[in-house]
Amino acid sequence: MWLPGWVSHLELGWAFTQERRFYEAIAVERTLIRYDRPGCGLSDPCPSADPIALEMEVISAVAAAVGAESFDLIATSLSVPFALIWAGARPETVRRLVLYGGWLRGDNLGPRGVREHILGLVEQHWGLGSDVLTDIFAPDADAGFRAAFALYQRRSCDAATARRLLALGYDLDVTADAAKVVAPTTVIHREDDRAVPVAEGRQVAAAIQSAAFVQLPGRSHIPFAGDSHALIDSMRSGMGLPRSPARFRPTLTRRQLEVAALVAEGMSNRQIAERLVITERSAETHVERIRYRLGFRNRAQIAAWYVTSHAE
């Protein structure tokens, strides 16, 4: 089971090429279960409830929905503390634990003044806030990736939810929970992570009995940014799996990109045919080939992929 980082959107995430390829590589020879936490993506708004109890309730519900009494648990960023709480309290359910970019105490994530500044920026100006967070999370990514990911964050949740989740991460202290973890655990961290210092990852590993610590080069906090292949291999190794095989990276023809752009505008096959001066049948064929080539199920995913991949 993959726990979402801090914000997520199942549909947009699948349309975000780098993110989809990351999950596909992790899932070779396995079934990867993902979900959106309350208030994010395709989930309903978050109810007024104990946030930690709610996170535990969601994990339990997802496991029950897929009929899994025990499973490997992968957590990144904000979900690392939640995974430690779950694994400490429900050891019989966790076969292996793989943690990336996490921490024990939110107080260690930066000076109080900096944390309060980020919270205020996200709350008052989510557009600028998402840009700033993207620069912190993926400093080495190109401009296209950063623009797309900033947009992805804004579409995953509203400003109030983003602030609530960030504040929750700053407030958590799961040191005692980590000491209760008995599952074989692999802790992975990039050495120059700008969002969460590598020292935090070492502390997570030190707090868990017999945990293995893997330090990777890189500055990006987002798992599918930077050298994602090394991270994928480390995560799969933590689950007792071989390295992921090289995967074919699909591309679209110029005409298919034109069709994808018109799908993103909400055009029907007939409207696309009129715009491009082709038959309606040809337009339908182009859409089907785009879906097949990108591994999508519907037009909405094509539209989401085009918007996130071509954000200005």
Disulfide bonds with the S-S distance in Angstrom:
none
